Amino acid sequence: MRITRRTSLRSAAVVVGAATVLALPVGSAFADSPAVPGPEVLPSVQPAASVRAYVTTVKLADGSVAKVYKVGKSHFEADVLAGSTKLDTLVGKDGEASYGQSNGLRVVLRPNGTVTSWMVGSPKPQIGKESSVRIAMPDGRTATLVDGPHGKRVEISRPKGRAALATIDLRRPSVHHDGWTYGLVRDGRREKFVVVDGRGGGKSWVYDFSGRLIEKYTAGPVGRGQDTGKGAKAVA
């Protein structure tokens, strides 16, 4: 698969190559190269390896798939796979999309993590836009509720959006962390985001995808409280 970006191919290659080198164990990256002296790098100034957080898997127009990972703010990568064979990796970041093609397949990865594909000779699909809202949850962490052309998802991160912890969608609808459970459920035609305090007697909070707190439950004799009807405060 050949990748093109709005920026130079050399820049894209450097980004992908750097991620590959950082993923190798220390000492193995240049195991097959002759030893050459180089400048000493102190451990305190060595660059930190990027963390790829899995987001979703998108089925492409030819039956292959793209596994999407979030690497940083406005930085996503997509591994294009045909069965167990990785064809290539697309990198969308810094406001620029990444384009790939192989045997008539065309793929676009945008810097917001959305993937679009089509076959040559078929109409090019309209590329929709994503909307998102960020809320502060009862446990102090942050949830970003994303609604896009490929469905809804929730990105869980530490307070103020620092350090992604997990991403849930309807394929992977729940995750547990430090006694808290985060879930994405479908109620009729709409999806809701549920936060459950497993250490606090089962209290739970339910949000819609505009970031509004629409239900709140507390543990009691019937195991259920009343709808608060109060909105949640969105995080700027």
Beta strands, then each sheet from edge to edge (+ up, - down):
strand 1: 2-5
strand 2: 53-59
strand 3: 65-72
strand 4: 75-82
strand 5: 85-93
strand 6: 98-102
strand 7: 105-109
strand 8: 115-119
strand 9: 131-136
strand 10: 142-148
strand 11: 151-157
strand 12: 164-169
strand 13: 174-177
strand 14: 180-187
strand 15: 190-197
strand 16: 203-207
strand 17: 213-217
sheet 1: 1+ 6- 7+ 8-
sheet 2: 2+ 3- 4+ 5-
sheet 3: 9+ 10- 11+ 12-
sheet 4: 13+ 14- 15+ 16- 17+
end
